[in-house]
């Protein structure tokens, strides 16, 4: 059975760092898990521009929780979130 791990990536459409972070995140998937990455365009919402603006890309596991990283992927933080999701599902 494949377990789904949710992530939220605050991004911009023209941001190469954003795509780099998404690709690096997907490369962390292990057998039996699938990362579901909701990509949110900050430019579509003035409140998100005010909140994130030059920080993008910004990665969250839980969008209501703490930021996992910004600018570049923190693989340990992302893997920690994925492992915490696995323990919660067990």
Secondary structure as UniProt FT lines:
FT   STRAND          3..11
FT   TURN            13..14
FT   HELIX           16..26
FT   TURN            27..28
FT   TURN            31..32
FT   STRAND          33..41
FT   HELIX           42..44
FT   HELIX           46..52
FT   HELIX           53..55
FT   STRAND          58..60
FT   TURN            63..64
FT   STRAND          67..70
FT   HELIX           75..89
//
